[in-house]
Each structure stands twice: as structure tokens, then as C-alpha cells.
Amino acid sequence: MEDLKILSAGVDTLHCSVRGELQDGLLVFLEALKEESQRTKELQVVTWGEQSLSVALRPHGWRSYPFWASSPNIEVAIGAPAPFPPVFIQAHSAYLHSRGADQAAAEISEWLAANVMRDEPVLGVSRLDLYCDTQGWLPVMEDFEKFHCRAVRRRTYSVPIYDQAHLRGRRASGFVFGGGDLMARCYDKTMELSVRGSEWPKALWVDWDQDQPVWRVEFQFRRRSLVSLGCSTPAEALASRQELWHYGTQWLSLRIPTSDSNRARWPEAREWAAICQAEIGSPTTPLVRDMVRSADELRIIRGLVGYASSLAALGAAPGVGAALARTVPGVPSYLERKGEDFAAIVARKRRQRVEVAGAGRCRVTEREPSI
């Protein structure tokens, strides 16, 4: 078996609660936008400050929060009553890998202070996911019984193996351990990306073999486990990510079976020893934005091909050009009946489009929100 190789390791998910007072008039402003979104059936994009984190306000809320805004960078929920925090924010993986986890956390805090909160926001960390992408290790179903995990050990008889081991065809695609405050996942990342149609994580993989699968080991820490480990804020959690990784790789480990009935005394597998030594950094690449946009274009092209082929099946010539040409005469009359102009539709959709933040520094300036 070849030696295990670390392709990338870092922070994949960051969720934060935000305490403090909301800016005066913010809820009234958001309510007006929400009503407009419900009336037009379209997302309302809000941009605070030059080159800031734009978000699209949804026509409905999220859980106890009446206002929910989304983007490829962050999810923001605003307006929950006490005892809930007034703001809950999630940083997406693409944003964390475009900016870097530490810079993204600092930008989120700046953005909240300038545009959402009356005073300096008090951020608490609610969830942090750390990962390590590897090659040279290809787990099989039989490996499930070789893992030693404190949580699973207590749940051996209550959690069937098929609830924690996943298959795609006859091949193992992943394992899940624990739950609630601390969870671990080991899964075929290349398989997951092919299902999702996402490519940008591959730009982070250093010296990877495109003909071999990449397996990810990932630990999900929630608030209670983070606080118990001395991490109450995003800054503390990010500063402690190496220690958290060490804790996770001791909480779960892959062992070499022996005759000893106590699995905890089995020797550690060399693949796991290499995973334990992974340096949890903040890998970034400027390619994230372009690769996310390319994935969006591919999804649109797939839809276009579907419609074009349906038109061709109605009797147009079998070529794509002929099928699309068949639509051209009907477009002006269709738009006239709708009372819309094609250029105006394009301009509106362009305004509504929110993309992954670029690689440059996001400067947040205090200014009135604009749609």
C-alpha cells in the first residue's frame, strides 16, 4: 500500500451566533424588502458598502428568525426574539477557501459591526468543521470494525452499522461516527463532488492523482463541545484548530486488530497516524470564484440542452442551432404578452446575482443599504 498523502486540510464550515442590539430601523427596512420579495416572487439583493458581502433576502424566514438572506458567501438569519441571539450567520465553504478562514471571520465581524449591529457585535461560535483530504487510503466496509470511537463504543448496540456506514453500489462511500456535540465523517470526497457537480475543491488539492479517489476525514464540533474545549468565540476556535484536530483524531482512530478484546489497546494504523499529523491551515485559491461560476454555467447549459432537445423532438431539425432558432420568432410576442423587455430581464437578473467574494480584501464602509 502506498503512503498516505495529505492534499489539503483546513476549515470547511463556520457558524456563529451574534449578540447585541440591531441597528435602528433595520427590521423595518428588511420587512419592506421581504414584502417586495413576496409580491414580485423574486429575491431582493442588498449590498451594504463598497465591495461588501451582498446577500439576497428570501421571501420567508428561517426557524425563529423572520428574515433570512443568502449568498454563496454567507447565510444570515436576523430578528429572532430573546432568548435567541438576534443574528445567526453561517460562512460557506467556498467563501472560507476564497478568503481564508481567519480573514473571512474578521470580515464577517466588520460587516456586522458596520451594517447590522448598533455596537460592536459579540460573536459566539456555534459550529466548526475541520477536514483533511487524503490519497493513498481507500477504506472498505471491513474497516468500519477497525475504528475505535468513544461515542460509538457507547452506542454499539443502539446504532446499527447501516446507519453509520454508507455504500454506493458495492463500494464503501463513507462512515459516520458520533452525533450531536461532536461528529466525525470519513467519506469519498471525489464521489460527493461528482454527485453535487462541484469542482472548485479540486483546485486546493496539492499533487493529487486524478485517477484515484480522494477520501476526506472531517470533524464537526458544535457549541457545547467547543466551549468545553475552551473555544467560545470564532477567533478562539480558529486559533485552536490544530488542538481541536488533535482532540478529534484521538476521539476517533483507526486501529490494527489484535487478539486483545479491548479495541482501545489495538495499535494505531499508520494511515491514521499520518492523518493525526495533518497541519490544519487555511488553504485558499483565487480559482474558487471562477470555478463556481463555471459550475453555474454548466447547470444552465444542461437545462438549455434539455429544452432544446425537447423542441427538436417536436419536429425541428435535430441540431441544437435549429432547435433554438425555432424559438426566436416566438420570443418577441411572448415578451410583449408579459409586458417585459429581454434586456431589462437580463439587467434585473444581473442585479440579483450574488457571487463568491473575490480574492482581494473586502473593504467595509458605513453607508445606507441599497438594492
C-alpha positions in Angstrom: 0.0 0.0 0.0 1.3 3.4 -0.9 1.9 6.1 1.8 -1.0 8.3 2.7 -0.7 11.8 1.2 -2.3 14.9 2.6 -3.8 17.0 -0.2 -5.4 19.8 1.8 -6.5 20.4 5.4 -8.4 23.3 6.9 -11.8 24.8 7.9 -14.8 23.8 6.0 -17.7 25.3 8.0 -18.1 28.1 10.5 -21.4 29.0 12.2 -21.7 31.9 14.6 -24.3 33.4 16.9 -24.3 37.2 17.3 -25.4 39.0 20.4 -26.1 42.7 20.7 -28.6 45.3 19.6 -29.7 45.6 16.0 -29.3 48.9 14.2 -32.3 51.2 14.4 -34.7 50.8 11.5 -33.1 47.6 10.2 -36.1 45.3 10.9 -38.5 47.9 9.2 -36.2 48.0 6.2 -36.0 44.2 6.0 -39.7 43.9 6.4 -40.3 46.2 3.4 -37.9 44.2 1.3 -39.5 40.9 2.3 -42.9 42.2 1.3 -41.5 43.3 -2.1 -39.9 39.8 -2.4 -43.2 38.2 -1.7 -45.0 40.5 -4.1 -42.6 40.0 -7.0 -41.7 36.4 -6.3 -38.0 37.4 -6.6 -35.1 37.7 -4.3 -34.2 41.2 -3.2 -30.4 41.7 -3.2 -29.0 44.0 -0.6 -25.5 45.5 -0.8 -24.0 47.3 2.2 -20.9 49.2 1.5 -18.5 49.1 -1.4 -17.4 45.6 -2.4 -19.1 44.3 0.7 -20.9 41.0 1.3 -24.1 41.2 -0.8 -26.9 39.0 0.2 -30.3 38.1 -1.3 -33.2 38.4 1.0 -35.6 35.4 0.8 -39.4 35.8 0.9 -39.6 33.7 4.1 -37.7 33.4 7.3 -35.7 30.5 8.9 -36.8 28.8 12.1 -37.4 31.6 14.7 -35.8 34.2 12.5 -38.3 36.3 10.4 -35.6 37.4 7.9 -33.2 35.1 6.0 -30.6 36.3 3.5 -28.4 34.1 1.4 -25.3 34.2 -0.9 -22.6 31.9 -2.0 -20.5 33.5 0.8 -22.8 33.6 3.9 -26.2 32.8 5.2 -27.7 35.4 7.6 -30.8 35.0 9.8 -32.0 38.2 11.6 -34.6 39.2 14.1 -35.2 36.3 16.4 -36.7 37.2 19.8 -35.0 36.6 23.1 -33.6 34.3 24.4 -32.3 33.5 20.9 -29.4 35.7 19.6 -30.8 38.3 17.2 -28.4 37.2 14.4 -27.2 33.8 13.3 -24.6 33.6 10.5 -23.1 30.8 8.5 -19.9 31.1 6.4 -20.0 28.8 3.3 -17.0 26.6 2.4 -16.4 28.5 -0.9 -16.1 31.8 0.9 -13.8 30.3 3.6 -11.5 29.0 0.8 -11.6 32.1 -1.3 -10.7 34.5 1.6 -9.1 32.2 4.1 -10.9 31.2 7.3 -9.3 33.8 9.6 -9.8 36.7 7.1 -13.4 35.6 6.4 -14.2 35.6 10.2 -12.7 39.1 10.5 -14.7 40.4 7.5 -17.9 39.0 8.9 -17.3 40.7 12.2 -16.6 44.0 10.4 -19.6 43.6 8.1 -21.9 43.0 11.1 -20.5 46.0 13.0 -20.9 48.4 10.1 -24.2 47.3 8.7 -26.3 45.1 11.1 -25.4 45.7 14.8 -25.7 49.0 16.7 -22.5 48.4 18.6 -19.6 46.0 18.3 -21.1 42.6 17.8 -20.4 39.8 20.3 -19.8 36.6 18.3 -20.1 33.1 19.7 -19.0 30.0 17.8 -21.9 27.5 17.2 -20.2 25.1 14.8 -16.7 24.5 13.3 -15.9 21.7 10.8 -12.3 20.8 10.3 -11.2 18.5 7.4 -8.3 16.7 5.9 -8.3 15.4 2.3 -6.1 12.4 1.6 -5.0 9.9 -1.1 -3.3 6.6 -0.6 -6.0 5.4 1.7 -9.0 3.5 0.3 -11.3 2.4 3.1 -13.5 -0.7 2.6 -16.6 -1.9 4.6 -14.4 -4.1 6.7 -12.6 -1.1 8.0 -15.7 0.1 9.9 -15.0 -2.5 12.6 -11.4 -1.3 12.9 -12.3 2.2 14.1 -12.3 3.0 17.8 -14.6 5.8 18.8 -15.6 6.8 22.2 -19.1 7.8 21.2 -19.8 4.7 19.0 -18.4 2.4 21.7 -21.2 3.5 24.0 -23.8 3.1 21.2 -22.7 -0.2 19.7 -26.0 -1.9 20.4 -28.3 1.0 19.7 -26.9 2.2 16.4 -26.9 -0.4 13.6 -23.9 -0.4 11.3 -26.1 0.5 8.3 -26.9 3.8 10.0 -23.3 4.8 10.1 -21.7 3.1 7.0 -22.7 4.2 3.5 -22.5 2.3 0.2 -22.7 3.4 -3.4 -23.2 0.2 -5.3 -20.9 -2.3 -3.6 -18.3 0.2 -2.7 -18.0 1.9 0.6 -18.6 5.6 0.2 -18.3 6.8 3.8 -18.7 6.3 7.6 -20.3 8.4 10.2 -19.3 8.4 13.9 -21.0 10.1 16.9 -23.6 12.9 16.7 -24.8 16.0 18.5 -21.9 17.9 20.0 -19.2 16.0 18.1 -19.4 14.0 14.9 -16.8 12.6 12.5 -17.3 11.7 8.9 -14.9 9.7 6.7 -16.1 9.7 3.0 -15.2 9.6 -0.6 -14.9 13.3 -1.5 -14.4 12.8 -5.2 -17.7 10.8 -5.3 -19.5 13.5 -3.4 -18.2 16.2 -5.7 -19.3 14.3 -8.8 -22.9 14.0 -7.4 -23.0 17.7 -6.5 -21.5 18.8 -9.7 -18.9 20.9 -7.9 -15.2 21.2 -9.0 -13.6 24.0 -7.0 -12.3 21.9 -4.0 -10.1 20.1 -6.5 -8.1 23.4 -7.0 -6.9 23.1 -3.4 -5.5 19.6 -3.8 -1.7 19.6 -4.0 -0.1 16.9 -6.1 -3.2 14.8 -6.4 -3.6 11.8 -8.7 -6.8 12.4 -10.8 -7.2 8.7 -11.4 -7.5 7.9 -7.7 -10.3 8.8 -5.3 -9.8 11.4 -2.5 -11.1 10.5 0.9 -11.9 13.2 3.5 -11.8 12.9 7.2 -13.9 15.6 8.8 -14.8 16.5 12.4 -17.9 18.6 13.2 -17.7 20.4 16.6 -20.8 22.1 17.9 -21.1 24.8 20.6 -21.1 22.6 23.7 -18.1 20.6 22.7 -16.2 23.8 21.6 -17.0 25.6 24.9 -15.9 22.6 26.9 -12.6 22.7 25.0 -12.1 26.4 25.8 -13.4 27.9 22.5 -16.3 30.3 23.0 -15.7 32.7 20.1 -14.8 32.2 16.4 -11.4 33.7 17.0 -10.7 31.2 19.8 -11.9 28.2 17.8 -9.8 29.2 14.7 -6.7 29.8 16.9 -7.2 26.4 18.4 -8.0 24.4 15.3 -4.8 22.3 15.5 -5.6 21.3 19.1 -9.2 20.6 18.1 -7.9 18.3 15.3 -5.7 16.5 17.7 -8.6 16.0 20.1 -10.8 14.7 17.2 -8.2 12.3 16.0 -7.8 10.8 19.5 -11.6 10.7 20.0 -11.8 8.6 16.8 -9.0 6.4 15.5 -8.3 3.6 13.0 -6.7 0.6 14.6 -5.0 -2.7 13.6 -6.9 -5.6 15.1 -5.2 -7.9 17.5 -6.4 -10.7 19.9 -6.9 -8.1 22.6 -10.6 -7.8 23.5 -10.1 -4.1 24.3 -10.1 -2.2 21.0 -8.6 0.9 22.6 -5.4 -1.1 23.1 -5.1 -2.1 19.4 -2.1 -0.3 17.7 -2.9 2.7 15.6 -2.9 2.2 11.8 -0.2 4.1 10.1 -2.7 5.8 7.8 -4.4 7.3 10.8 -1.1 8.4 12.3 -0.4 10.4 9.2 -3.9 12.0 9.4 -3.3 12.9 13.1 -0.2 14.8 11.9 -2.1 16.9 9.3 -1.5 20.6 9.6 -4.9 22.3 9.8 -4.2 25.6 8.0 -6.3 27.9 5.9 -5.9 26.8 2.2 -7.1 29.3 -0.3 -7.2 29.7 -4.1 -8.3 32.6 -6.3 -9.8 30.0 -8.6 -12.9 29.4 -6.4 -14.9 32.2 -7.8 -14.3 31.3 -11.5 -14.9 27.6 -10.8 -18.2 28.2 -9.0 -19.3 30.4 -11.9 -18.3 27.7 -14.4 -20.4 25.2 -12.4 -23.3 27.6 -12.6 -22.8 27.9 -16.4 -22.7 24.1 -16.8 -26.0 23.7 -14.9 -27.6 26.3 -17.2 -26.2 24.6 -20.3 -27.6 21.3 -19.1 -31.1 22.8 -18.7 -30.8 24.5 -22.1 -29.8 21.2 -23.8 -32.9 19.6 -22.2 -35.2 22.2 -23.5 -33.6 22.3 -26.9 -33.8 18.6 -27.3 -37.5 18.7 -26.4 -38.0 21.3 -29.1 -36.2 19.2 -31.6 -38.4 16.3 -30.7 -41.4 18.4 -31.6 -40.3 18.4 -35.2 -37.4 20.9 -35.6 -34.2 19.8 -37.3 -32.1 17.6 -34.9 -29.3 20.2 -34.5 -29.1 22.5 -31.4 -29.0 25.6 -33.6 -32.1 24.7 -35.5 -34.0 23.9 -32.3 -33.0 27.2 -30.7 -33.7 29.1 -33.9 -37.3 27.8 -33.8 -37.8 29.8 -30.5 -36.7 33.1 -31.9 -39.9 34.1 -33.8 -42.0 33.4 -30.7 -39.8 35.4 -28.2 -41.0 38.9 -29.1 -44.7 38.1 -28.9 -44.1 36.2 -25.6 -42.3 39.1 -24.0 -45.0 41.5 -25.3 -47.7 39.5 -23.6 -45.7 39.6 -20.4 -45.0 43.3 -20.8 -41.2 42.8 -20.4 -38.1 43.6 -22.4 -35.4 41.0 -22.8 -32.6 43.4 -22.0 -34.5 44.6 -18.9 -34.9 41.0 -17.7 -31.1 40.4 -18.2 -30.3 43.6 -16.2 -32.6 42.6 -13.4 -31.1 39.1 -13.1 -27.6 40.6 -13.2 -28.5 42.8 -10.3 -29.9 39.8 -8.4 -26.8 37.7 -9.0 -24.6 37.3 -5.9 -21.2 35.6 -6.4 -18.4 34.2 -4.2 -16.2 37.0 -2.9 -13.1 37.6 -4.8 -9.5 37.1 -3.5 -8.9 40.8 -2.7 -9.5 42.4 0.7 -13.2 43.2 1.3 -13.4 46.9 2.5 -16.5 47.5 4.5 -17.7 51.1 4.6 -20.6 52.5 6.6 -23.3 53.5 4.2 -27.1 53.2 3.7 -28.2 49.9 2.3 -29.1 49.9 -1.4 -31.0 47.4 -3.5 
